[in-house]
Amino acid sequence: MQALHPITSSSAFRTILIADDDQQLLDLYSFFFRREGYQVICAKDGYEAIEKFRASRPQFVILDYEMPGLDGLTVARKILLENASSNHKSEVFMISGNDKIRKEAEQTGVHLFLQKPVSLRKILDEIILPAEQCQMA
């Protein structure tokens, strides 16, 4: 996995917002990242993701593409627009079973696009932990 855009974040350390309408996946992601020591904020649709992003300003955002309300790309655009106009920078990752949206995600500015199924351990070890090390340096 390789980041699409450089990561520069000054957000709330060790906080992850996860947005997915699949409750089982949301529970799995939440359990995994909490066990690894992260504060996890969950959203079940695009509107809730935007609301919780604004309230918490997480370090990382993991978005599913297909969600009720606003899709993941729309949410990513809104978050990245807010990133651009503030001191706060969240890294935005998109997870989808639809590889056809990869190019649009790249053009949107998503830091990384991952195709389902994904390895949460790989996300943590290869993306999140190295990003945190860069932020602390």
Number of C-alpha atoms within 10 A of each C-alpha: 10 10 14 15 13 11 18 14 20 16 19 16 16 18 21 27 25 27 32 27 19 13 13 10 13 19 13 12 19 20 13 16 18 16 10 12 10 15 17 19 19 21 21 18 22 26 18 17 26 19 11 18 23 12 9 14 21 27 24 24 24 23 28 26 24 20 20 14 13 17 17 26 22 17 25 28 16 14 22 19 13 15 17 11 9 8 11 16 22 26 27 25 24 25 22 19 14 12 13 10 16 18 10 12 23 16 10 16 19 24 22 22 24 20 16 13 9 12 11 13 13 11 14 15 12 14 18 17 13 12 19 16 9 11 14 9 5
